[in-house]
Every structure is written in structure tokens, then in C-alpha cells.
Amino acid sequence: MTRSQHLRVWQREAFELYQRTQPSDFLTVATPGAGKTTFALTIAADLLSKGIVERVVIVTPTDHLKTQWAMAASGIGIAIDPTLPSQGALGSGFQGFAVTYAGLAVNPNAYRARIEHRSTMVIMDEVHHAGDALTWGDAVQEACEPAVRRLSLTGTPFRSDDNPIPFVTYAPQVDGTVTSVADYSYGYGHALKDGVVRPVLFMAYSGQMHWRTRAGDEVAARLGEPLDRAATAQALRTALDPNGSWIPEVLTAAHTRLVEVRRHVPDAGGLVIASDQDSARAYASVLTEITGLKPTVVLSDEPGSSAKIADFSAGMTPWMVAVRMVSEGVDIPRLSVGVYATTTSTPLYFAQAVGRFVRARRKGETASIFVPSVPRLLELASDLESQRDHVIGRPVKDETDLFAAEAELIAKAQEDQGASDQLGEYRALASEASFDRLVYDGGEFGYDALSDDDGELDFLGIPGLLDPDQVAELLKASRAKRAKDKAARAAPEVAADVAFSRRSELRRELQALVGAWHHRTGAPHGVTHSRLRSQCGGPPAAQASSDQLQARIDAIRAWALKASG
């Protein structure tokens, strides 16, 4: 018995292909949120009902996903044990069990014996993880080789190294490399046209950054402007420093977006992806101050992390802050707004992170992800629809290469960051945020190209109003309208130049006073800016008028006089 009549078009096509060919190995590449779990369990149920297999083994990257798969399987009548130890006996009421790649690698011979004992189907979820280490690949090969059927699934099939993925077919290419071959592929672009996933709007934020080098030099630069590799990394770290203004202002903008979405979808949630645990805790504190509610904080090495994710997924809490644990495979359909607040900018990690936001629940939804305006991330955002495969034998040039070694780069970045902090090479001093551009469907729409008249851009992301094509049309029409208005206002005047210079001077003066207040009181820059905005009104400093900036300068000077008195 199968449930193919409930399948989406792509799932039905892949299921029928599987039924026709009855392969021992089958690789399905489908974009995150497309429904790989349902597809795989439908095949498992069909094989069990026909007596082709007697047992189902599911291999996953994380412990949390073992439970998630077991719950999904129970929904179609397959009992999976997600807690079975390597030496334990499977209970009589279960038709299979789930194990992580790491767990399988601990004792592959024991799992091989179990798989040999009965005709078994093995489902390998996010199978690219089977190549995370040579020992893992060898263990998966050893343990799963006796299986009657092997179904491999992935949403991001490309890897960055030459470790082959077990049970995946590789085809030779004319350049001497070999490339993975999927039996069925369903990419993000196709899924978007089918309405299976949401369109993603990337809201890129720039701003002025200020930091101190090891030599004691103070550097000021705008995030995203042409810089060398070291300066770009330091500018990004400055933006992500929770004591600056960039993070509080971007989190405030993201929360404003989430509040608007929750007017129409009350359970819509947001996720902040942090670089490390200290940053995650600090971001959570900033969110608490902004929203008045404590967000869910998920740190992978803390007990109960899986339970926290499950509670958040089923609940109404607006925000979650996490490090790497929610980057892949975790299913939280209500996520609608994200903040990419991590220094990790490798293609695989970015694709996995974005995959948490693309699952569609109703017609006309969009997802909004707030990102730092750095060239690498904007390039990845523009290239979201590209379909990639695992290539073995391709030379890696540098960290900007699409296939740059993910794990090595992440480890090196963390190592460099730690060494940098110990040596005093870098210290964030101040930051501010300003909206730079919106990236959608491979196109970029800068601030000057977006109309803010009549609040028309507020309609982006409200469920049920716009399909992907209409989103693109609105953005293009907005850009054309803004360009026309700008042309009509051409012929700049000297007075305007003077006003602009005056505004820049006031912003620098305000930034210096906020820095001085931080050294005097310890109050983070972002908290001080938020307090000034609350008292004086107006938008963030980057968009504030000269009068609004002067009011904030007068206010902070009054605080200083009061504190001195």
C-alpha cells in the first residue's frame, strides 16, 4: 500500500521512476523544503507492503533528525526506533531504527550484521555527510553494503573535497574530473515555479564600521566596499559584534518584518544564525530588549537542544537564536524571517541555512533573510537557483572558489579568529547599519531603486497576495518609478551638498559621543542608539535627518551632564 495519491508532482514522478526501475541504489536531489522525507517514506511503505524489504534503517546527520524521521514515519504507519543503541535488540513493535552517520561509524560491523540479518532498505538522509571524513565513508560502505535497497537523499549534493560519497554514481567529464549523477533532481528554481517553496528576499544591510588593528591603527570603512581579504573579514566581524549598532538595528528591522508577517500568519517565526555560542547569547539579549520576550536559544552541546527545537517548531514564540544546529535538515515550517549573523560564508553552509526558510505552507508566501552586505554573500544570494553536483578532481583555487573546502575553511576561520583575539590583532569599536539593497531572483534592487511611496513594499511577504512572478514585477516597477522620480528631481544644488556634508558631520559626532558613553558606562553602542531613538524618535542614524541627529546629540550630552552632576 502506498500514499502516492497524496504526493506532489515531483514526488509522484520520482516514485513512479523508482517503481519502474526497482534499483538497488537511487539518489534523489531535491531542494530543501520540497518533501524528500515524504517521498522516501512512501517508497519504504511500498516496499514493506510488498514484502521486498522487512526492515528500514534511516541514517541521519544529527540526533535531532533521528527523532524527526521517526515521527514522520509513524504518521504513515512505519514504527522507527530513534534510540536503539549499537548493541541493543530492536523491539518487536518496530519495523526499523534510525542512527546517525557518526553513530554508525563507531561500530559499522555491528550495523552490517543487523542489515544482513533481514532484507533491509537503508535511507541515507543528506547523504553528502557520508563523505565528511574518509572513516565515515568507509563505515557507511561497510555497514550498508548488504542492504537490499539503498535510497540516498540530499538537498545540497555538492561537496568541497574529493571524498567520494558512498553508493553514488560518478560520471567522467572531459576535463578529467568525475561528477555525481542523480537519478532524480528537483531544484529550487523548479520548486519555486511549482509553488512548493517560497521565494526568498535577501535584505542586505551595509553601514560604517570602525575597528582597531593589532598595530593600534584605527580603521573606518563601509561594509561591502572594495577591501582586501583581511579588511573585509574585520569589517564583517565588526558588523556582527553585539556591542555595536549594526546588530541591534538589523534585528530591529527583522523583528518589524516578522511582526508584519505575524499579523497575517500568527505563528510565523524568525531565526538568527550566529557564529558562536557567546554571540548567540548576546544576540538573544538584544532581541529580548527589542521584543520584550526571551527568544529560544539553541546551542548544540547543551542537553535538551532537540527538545527546544521541537518546542519552538510547534509553538508561537517569535524568535530562535542558534549556532550551527539549525543549519541543515531541521524542519521548522513556520520560519519566515531570518538573520544571517555568521562569518561563515561557504556555499554549502549558506545553502543549508537558507533551506530552513523556503518551505511553503500557503500560496503567496515569501521568506525574508537579512544579510550583511558583503560581496561573497550577495553572490551566493543571487546564485540561489543554481543546481550543483559533487565534483571530484577539481582543483580548489582559494576560499572564494565554489568548491572551497567547507570544513577546513570553517575550522581555519574559527582558529584565526581565536588567535586574532589572543594577540589583540583586532577589536571592534563601533558600527552602524543602513539598508543597502534587496536581492531577489538573481537581481539586485538598491535603496535608490525601491519606492517607499504608499508602503507598496510592505506587501512583499504577506501570504496570499503575491506569487513569485508578481514579486519580481513589483520590484521592477518600483525601481522604474523611483528612477523616473529621481530624473525629475535632477539638477543638484549647492545647498543640498552642504546639507549632506552637515548630516555626515553630525553622524560622526553622534558616533563619537556614543563611543564615549560606552567607555564611561559600559552600555553597548546598539543599546545607546536604541535608547536615543526611543527618546528622540526617528529612524536609525543612517537614515536620520540632520535635525534628528542633532536632537540625539543634545540628548546624550544632557545624559553626560546629568551623570556628572
C-alpha positions in Angstrom: 0.0 0.0 0.0 1.3 3.5 -0.8 0.2 7.0 -0.4 1.3 8.1 -3.9 -2.1 9.7 -4.5 -1.1 12.4 -1.9 2.3 13.1 -3.5 3.3 16.3 -5.1 4.0 16.2 -8.9 7.8 15.8 -8.5 7.3 13.2 -5.7 4.9 11.2 -7.9 7.3 11.4 -10.9 10.3 10.2 -8.8 8.2 7.5 -7.1 6.9 6.1 -10.5 10.5 6.2 -11.8 11.6 4.1 -8.8 8.8 1.7 -9.3 9.6 1.2 -12.9 13.4 0.7 -12.4 13.4 -1.0 -9.0 17.1 -0.1 -8.5 19.3 -1.2 -5.6 20.7 2.3 -5.4 18.8 5.6 -6.1 20.0 9.1 -5.5 17.4 11.9 -5.2 18.5 15.5 -5.2 15.7 17.8 -4.1 15.8 21.4 -2.8 15.3 21.9 1.0 11.6 22.1 1.8 10.5 20.1 -1.3 9.4 17.0 0.7 12.2 14.4 0.5 11.1 12.8 3.7 7.6 12.1 2.5 9.0 10.8 -0.8 11.4 8.4 0.9 8.9 7.1 3.4 6.3 6.5 0.6 8.9 4.2 -1.1 9.7 2.5 2.2 6.0 1.8 2.9 5.5 0.4 -0.6 8.5 -1.9 -0.3 7.4 -3.1 3.1 3.8 -3.8 2.0 5.1 -5.8 -1.0 7.4 -7.8 1.2 10.5 -6.7 -0.8 12.1 -5.5 2.5 11.4 -6.4 6.1 13.2 -3.6 7.8 14.0 0.1 7.3 17.2 1.8 8.5 17.5 5.6 8.4 20.9 7.3 8.7 20.9 11.0 9.5 23.5 13.7 10.2 22.2 14.6 13.7 20.4 13.1 16.7 17.5 15.6 16.4 16.8 14.3 12.8 16.6 10.7 14.0 13.6 11.7 16.1 12.1 13.9 13.3 12.3 11.0 10.9 10.7 8.6 13.4 7.8 10.9 14.0 7.3 11.4 10.2 7.4 7.6 9.7 4.8 7.0 12.4 2.5 9.2 10.5 2.3 6.7 7.7 2.3 3.6 9.9 6.1 2.7 10.0 7.4 2.3 13.5 11.0 3.5 13.7 13.1 3.4 16.9 15.4 6.5 17.1 17.0 5.5 20.4 18.4 2.0 19.6 22.0 1.5 20.7 24.5 -0.2 18.5 24.4 -3.5 20.6 20.7 -3.4 21.6 17.9 -5.6 20.2 15.2 -4.0 18.1 11.8 -4.2 19.9 9.2 -6.4 18.3 6.9 -3.5 17.7 9.4 -1.7 15.4 10.0 -2.1 11.7 13.3 -0.3 11.8 15.6 2.2 13.5 17.4 5.4 13.0 21.1 6.1 13.5 23.5 9.0 12.9 26.5 8.8 10.5 28.7 9.3 13.5 27.0 6.5 15.4 27.2 4.1 12.5 30.9 4.8 12.2 31.5 3.8 15.8 30.7 0.1 15.1 30.0 -0.5 11.4 30.3 -4.2 11.7 27.5 -4.4 14.3 25.2 -2.5 11.9 26.3 -4.6 9.0 25.2 -7.7 10.9 21.8 -6.2 11.6 21.3 -5.2 7.9 22.4 -8.7 6.8 20.1 -10.4 9.2 16.9 -9.3 7.4 16.2 -7.8 3.9 16.7 -4.1 4.6 16.1 -0.8 3.0 18.6 1.9 4.0 17.6 5.6 3.7 20.6 7.9 3.9 19.4 11.4 4.6 21.7 14.3 3.5 24.0 11.7 2.1 26.8 14.2 1.3 27.6 13.9 5.1 28.7 10.3 4.5 31.8 11.8 2.9 32.5 14.2 5.8 35.5 12.0 6.7 37.1 9.1 5.0 36.4 6.9 8.0 32.7 7.8 7.8 32.6 6.9 4.1 34.3 3.6 4.8 31.9 2.9 7.7 28.8 3.7 5.6 30.1 1.5 2.7 30.9 -1.4 5.1 27.6 -1.3 7.1 25.1 -0.6 4.3 26.6 -2.7 1.5 24.4 -5.8 2.3 21.1 -3.7 2.1 18.6 -4.9 -0.5 17.8 -1.3 -1.3 19.6 2.0 -0.6 17.8 5.4 -1.1 20.1 8.4 -0.9 18.7 11.9 -0.3 20.3 15.3 -0.4 19.2 18.9 -0.8 22.8 20.2 -1.3 24.7 17.5 -3.2 27.9 19.4 -3.9 30.8 18.8 -1.6 34.0 20.7 -1.4 36.5 17.9 -1.2 37.5 14.7 -3.1 35.9 12.3 -0.6 33.5 10.2 -2.6 30.0 9.8 -1.3 29.2 6.0 -0.8 26.8 4.4 -3.2 26.7 7.5 -5.5 27.4 7.1 -9.2 30.1 9.4 -10.7 30.4 10.1 -14.4 33.8 11.1 -16.0 34.0 14.5 -17.6 36.1 15.8 -20.5 38.2 17.9 -18.1 39.3 14.7 -16.2 37.1 15.2 -13.2 34.1 13.0 -12.3 30.7 14.3 -11.3 27.9 12.9 -9.2 24.9 11.7 -11.1 21.4 11.9 -9.6 18.7 9.5 -10.6 16.1 12.3 -10.0 16.7 16.0 -9.5 14.3 18.7 -8.4 16.0 22.1 -8.0 14.9 25.3 -6.2 14.0 27.1 -9.4 11.6 24.3 -10.5 10.2 24.1 -7.0 9.6 27.8 -6.9 7.6 27.7 -10.2 5.5 24.8 -8.7 4.8 26.8 -5.6 6.4 24.1 -3.5 8.9 26.5 -1.9 8.8 30.2 -1.1 10.6 33.0 -2.9 13.4 34.4 -0.7 14.0 38.1 -0.4 17.5 38.9 0.8 17.6 42.2 2.7 21.3 43.3 2.6 22.5 45.8 5.1 25.6 47.9 4.9 26.9 50.6 7.2 30.0 52.3 8.5 32.4 50.1 10.5 35.2 51.2 12.9 37.8 48.9 14.3 41.4 48.8 15.7 44.2 46.7 14.2 47.0 44.9 16.1 49.3 47.8 15.3 46.9 50.1 17.0 45.7 51.7 13.9 42.0 52.6 13.8 40.3 51.8 10.5 36.9 53.1 9.3 35.3 51.5 6.2 31.9 50.9 4.8 30.7 47.3 4.9 30.7 45.9 1.4 33.0 48.4 -0.2 36.1 47.1 -2.0 38.6 45.9 0.6 41.3 43.3 0.8 40.5 39.9 2.3 41.7 40.8 5.9 39.9 44.1 6.0 36.7 42.6 4.6 36.7 39.9 7.3 37.3 42.5 10.0 34.6 44.8 8.7 32.2 41.8 8.8 33.2 40.9 12.3 32.7 44.5 13.4 29.2 44.4 12.0 28.4 41.2 13.8 29.8 42.5 17.2 26.7 42.6 19.5 28.1 45.7 21.2 27.9 47.8 18.1 24.8 49.3 16.5 24.7 47.1 13.3 23.2 44.0 15.1 20.6 45.9 17.1 19.4 47.9 14.1 19.2 44.9 11.8 17.5 42.8 14.5 15.0 45.6 14.9 14.3 45.8 11.2 13.9 42.0 11.1 11.6 42.0 14.0 9.5 44.7 12.4 9.3 42.5 9.3 8.3 39.5 11.4 5.6 41.5 13.3 4.1 42.4 9.9 4.1 38.8 8.8 2.5 37.6 12.1 -0.4 40.0 11.5 -1.4 37.5 8.8 0.3 34.3 10.0 0.2 34.4 13.8 2.7 31.6 14.3 5.4 32.9 11.9 8.8 32.7 13.4 12.3 34.1 13.0 15.8 32.6 13.3 19.1 34.3 13.9 22.1 32.2 12.9 25.1 33.1 14.9 28.8 32.3 14.5 29.5 31.0 18.1 27.8 30.5 21.4 28.9 33.8 23.0 27.5 35.7 20.1 24.2 33.7 20.2 23.7 34.5 23.8 24.5 38.2 23.2 22.1 38.4 20.2 19.4 36.8 22.4 19.9 39.5 25.0 19.5 42.2 22.3 16.3 40.5 21.0 14.9 40.4 24.5 15.4 44.1 24.8 13.9 44.8 21.4 10.9 42.5 21.7 10.3 42.2 25.4 10.3 38.4 25.0 13.2 35.9 25.6 14.0 34.0 22.4 14.7 30.3 22.3 18.5 29.8 22.3 19.8 26.5 20.8 23.4 25.6 21.5 24.4 22.2 20.1 26.4 21.0 23.0 23.7 21.7 25.6 21.4 19.0 26.8 17.8 19.3 25.6 18.6 21.2 22.4 16.5 18.8 20.3 13.6 19.3 22.6 14.0 23.1 22.4 13.8 22.9 18.6 10.7 20.7 18.7 9.0 23.1 21.2 9.8 26.1 19.1 8.6 24.4 15.9 5.2 23.6 17.5 4.9 26.8 19.4 4.2 30.5 18.9 7.5 32.1 20.2 8.6 34.7 17.7 12.4 34.1 17.7 15.1 31.5 17.9 18.8 32.1 18.1 21.1 29.2 17.1 24.7 28.4 16.1 25.1 25.5 13.6 22.5 23.1 14.9 19.6 24.5 12.8 21.6 24.9 9.6 20.5 21.7 7.9 17.8 19.1 7.9 15.8 20.5 10.8 12.2 21.1 9.8 10.6 24.3 11.2 8.0 25.2 8.5 6.9 28.4 10.4 10.2 30.1 9.9 9.6 33.2 7.8 12.3 35.7 8.7 16.0 35.1 9.2 19.1 37.0 10.1 22.4 35.6 8.8 24.7 36.8 11.5 27.6 34.5 11.0 31.1 34.9 9.5 30.8 31.5 7.7 30.2 32.2 4.0 30.9 29.0 2.2 28.4 27.9 -0.5 27.3 24.7 1.2 26.7 26.3 4.6 24.8 29.2 3.1 22.6 26.9 1.0 21.8 24.8 4.0 21.0 27.8 6.2 18.7 29.3 3.5 17.0 25.9 3.2 15.5 26.4 6.7 13.3 29.2 5.3 12.0 28.1 2.0 9.2 25.6 2.9 5.9 27.0 1.7 2.7 26.5 3.7 0.3 28.6 1.7 0.1 30.5 -1.6 1.8 33.8 -1.8 4.3 33.5 1.0 7.9 34.8 0.8 10.8 34.5 3.2 12.9 37.5 4.2 16.5 36.9 5.2 18.6 39.8 6.5 22.3 39.5 5.5 25.5 41.6 5.8 26.2 43.4 2.5 29.4 41.7 1.6 30.2 40.6 -2.0 30.5 36.9 -1.1 27.1 36.6 0.5 25.4 38.7 -2.2 26.9 36.5 -4.8 25.5 33.4 -3.1 22.1 35.0 -2.7 22.0 35.9 -6.4 23.0 32.4 -7.3 20.4 30.6 -5.2 18.8 28.8 -8.0 21.9 27.2 -9.4 22.0 23.4 -9.5 25.3 21.9 -8.4 26.8 18.4 -8.2 29.7 16.8 -6.4 32.9 17.1 -8.5 35.9 15.0 -7.7 39.3 16.0 -9.0 38.6 19.7 -9.5 41.4 22.0 -8.2 40.4 24.4 -5.5 41.8 27.9 -6.0 41.0 29.8 -2.9 38.3 30.5 -0.3 36.2 32.3 -2.9 36.0 29.1 -5.0 32.6 27.5 -5.1 34.1 24.2 -4.0 36.5 25.6 -1.4 36.8 23.1 1.5 33.9 23.8 3.8 35.0 22.1 7.0 38.6 23.3 6.6 37.7 26.9 5.9 35.3 27.0 8.9 37.8 25.5 11.2 40.6 27.8 9.9 38.3 30.8 10.3 37.5 29.9 13.9 41.2 29.2 14.6 42.3 32.5 13.0 39.6 34.4 15.0 40.7 32.9 18.3 44.4 33.6 17.6 43.5 37.1 16.5 41.7 37.8 19.7 44.5 36.4 21.8 47.1 38.5 20.0 45.0 41.6 20.1 45.1 41.9 16.3 41.6 43.2 16.1 39.0 45.0 18.2 35.6 46.2 17.1 35.0 49.8 18.1 31.7 50.9 16.5 29.2 50.1 13.8 26.0 51.4 12.3 23.6 49.8 9.9 21.9 51.1 6.8 19.7 49.3 4.2 21.8 48.7 1.1 19.9 46.6 -1.4 17.3 43.8 -1.9 18.4 40.7 -3.8 15.7 38.6 -5.4 15.6 36.2 -8.4 19.2 36.9 -9.3 18.5 40.7 -9.5 19.6 43.5 -7.1 17.3 46.4 -6.2 19.3 49.1 -4.4 17.8 51.6 -1.9 17.6 54.3 -4.6 15.7 51.8 -6.8 12.9 51.0 -4.3 9.9 53.2 -4.0 8.7 53.8 -0.5 5.5 55.6 -1.5 2.2 54.2 -0.3 4.0 51.5 1.5 3.8 49.3 -1.5 6.9 47.3 -0.5 5.2 46.3 2.7 3.1 43.9 0.6 6.2 41.8 0.0 5.9 38.7 2.1 2.3 39.0 3.1 0.8 35.5 2.5 -1.8 35.1 -0.2 -1.2 38.4 -2.1 1.7 37.8 -4.5 3.1 34.9 -6.4 6.9 34.8 -7.3 6.3 36.5 -10.7 4.3 39.3 -9.1 7.0 39.9 -6.5 9.5 40.4 -9.4 7.1 42.7 -11.2 6.5 44.8 -8.1 10.2 45.2 -7.6 10.9 46.1 -11.2 8.0 48.6 -11.3 9.2 50.1 -8.1 12.7 50.6 -9.5 11.3 52.2 -12.7 9.1 54.5 -10.6 12.0 55.6 -8.4 14.2 56.2 -11.4 11.6 58.3 -13.0 11.1 60.4 -9.9 14.9 60.7 -9.5 15.2 62.0 -13.0 12.5 64.6 -12.4 14.4 65.8 -9.3 17.8 66.0 -11.1 19.9 69.2 -11.2 21.6 69.1 -7.8 22.0 72.3 -5.8 24.9 73.6 -3.6 22.5 73.8 -0.7 21.9 70.0 -1.0 25.6 69.4 -0.9 26.0 71.5 2.2 23.1 69.7 3.9 24.6 66.3 3.0 28.0 67.4 4.5 26.4 68.7 7.6 24.5 65.4 8.1 27.7 63.4 7.7 29.4 65.6 10.3 26.5 65.1 12.8 26.6 61.3 12.3 30.3 61.2 13.0 29.8 63.4 16.1 27.0 61.2 17.4 29.0 58.1 16.8 31.9 59.5 18.8 29.6 60.5 21.7 28.0 57.1 21.7 31.5 55.6 21.9 32.5 57.8 24.7 29.3 56.9 26.6 30.2 53.2 26.1 33.6 53.7 27.6 32.1 55.7 30.5 29.1 53.4 31.3 29.8 50.1 29.6 26.5 50.4 27.7 26.7 48.7 24.3 26.6 51.1 21.3 23.4 49.5 20.0 21.6 49.8 23.3 22.6 53.5 23.5 21.4 54.2 19.9 18.1 52.4 20.6 17.6 54.4 23.8 18.3 57.7 21.9 15.8 56.7 19.1 13.2 55.8 21.7 13.7 59.2 23.4 14.0 61.4 20.3 12.1 59.4 17.7 13.1 58.9 14.1 14.8 56.1 12.1 18.3 54.6 12.6 21.2 57.0 12.4 22.0 56.1 8.8 18.6 57.4 7.7 18.0 60.1 10.3 17.7 63.8 9.3 20.1 66.5 10.5 17.5 67.7 13.0 17.0 64.2 14.3 20.8 63.6 14.7 21.2 67.0 16.4 18.4 66.1 18.9 20.2 62.8 19.8 23.5 64.6 20.2 21.8 67.1 22.6 20.2 64.2 24.5 23.3 62.3 25.0 25.2 65.4 26.1 22.4 66.0 28.6 22.8 62.5 29.9 26.5 63.1 30.4 25.9 66.4 32.3 23.3 64.7 34.5 25.7 61.8 35.2 28.5 64.3 36.1 26.3 66.4 38.3 
